[in-house]
Amino acid sequence: MSKAIARAAAARAESRGAHFRDDFPGSGPLERSAYTSIRVDGGRLEVAMKPVVFTRVKPGETLLKGDEILVH
């Protein structure tokens, strides 16, 4: 499990959430956010980046209007 976490962190060229990298301190644009997916294939860890699909709120939008929360 720890090898998968380390491989996923090394594949991400940005800091995001609890994963901070000294060599990539910025978080990058939200529009290019991606999930890091790991799977085992023939004993090897395969890393894939899957784009985040924003379905309710897109980057730069909000559900807040004043003090109330808007619900779609």
Buried (B, 14 or more C-beta within 10 A) or exposed (E): EEEBEEBBEEBBEBBBEEEEBEEBEEEBEEEEBBEBEBEEEEEEBEBEBEEEEEEEEEEEEEEEEEEEEEEE
